């Protein structure tokens, strides 16, 4: 009987502690991170789409300003990770954009890197 009560007390205590934890998707002071492919690009705005198998595509728009740090050459169809913060008005501001290297994009026409040889 005491074992059952001890187990029950442990379960209740774990549930109380879990309720006090912030949600994983809740924005932090550093912002949220979203990765995907650039589908629209303007000097002050970027649209990124994330495609996950068996799920609908997720698209997000971000505003770009002078404070936005961009690492790499930002272009259409580039794979990017965007750290952003959403204001009270619901607008997502890009804080940091990292352009990911993609082998398909670095060996195409106009690339300074030769395509990888097939063996």
N, C-alpha and C positions, 0 to 999 in steps of 0.2 A: 504493500500500500504506500509506503514512504517513497519507494522508487517511482511510482506513478505520480505522486505529488511533486517530487523533485523534477521529473521530466516535464510536467505541466508548468511548473514555475520557470524552468529554463525556456520553454517555448514562448510563454507570455513575455518574459524579459527580452527575448530576441525580437519579438514583434514590436515591442515598445521602442527599442533601440533603432530598428529599421524604419519606423515611422519618423524618427527625428533626423534621419539622413536626407540630404538634398537629392533630388531626382537626377539621374545621369544625364538627361537631355536638357536640364535647366542651365541657362547661360551662366557662366562664371564671370569673374572680374576680367579675365583674359579674353573672353568672347567664346563663340562657338566655331567649330571647324567643319567645313563642307568641302568635299572633294568630288570632282567630276570633269566634264569636258566643256570647254567654252563654246557656246552656241551663238552668242551675240556679244559684240564688243564695240563700245563707243568710248570717247575720251573720258566721260564721267560715269559710265555704267558698264557692268559686265553681267552676263547671264550664264550660269553654269548648270548643266544637267547631269544628274547621277543616274546611271542605269544599273539596276540590280536584277539578275534573273529571277523570274517568277514574281516580280513586284512591279507596280507601275513606276514609270520614270518620275523622278523628282527634280523640279526646276526651281532655282532661286536666283533672284536679281540682287545685285550689290551695287551700291554707289561707290565711286572712286573719287578721292579728293587728293589734295597735296600731302596729306598725312599718311596716305596709303603707301606702304612699302611693297615694291614689286621685285621679286627675285627671278631673273630669267627674262626671256623674250616673250611677252604676252601676245598671243595671236589666236585666230579662230582655230577651233578643233584641238587646241592644246589641252593636255591634262593638267589640272591645277588643283591646289588645295588653298582654300580661302579661310582665313581667320577673320571673323566679323563680330560686330556688336550691333544689336538691334536697339534703336532708340525708342522712346516712349510713343512716338508717332508710328511705329511699326516699320520704319525704313532700316534696312540692313546696310551698315557701312563697312566696307572692306578695310580691315586694319593691315593685313599682310597677305599677299598673294605669292605663292610659290609655284612656278611653272615646273612641272615634272618632265624629265627626259623620257622620251618614248622612241624606241629603236625605229619604229615605222616613220617617224617624223624627221629623224636626224639623218636618214640615208636617202632621202628623196631628191628630186631635181633641185638644183640650186644650193645643195648642201656642200659644206666645205669638207665633209667627212665622206670617204668612199664607202659604198655598201659593203656589208660583211660578206666574205667569200663563203660559198657553200661547199662543204666537203662531203 
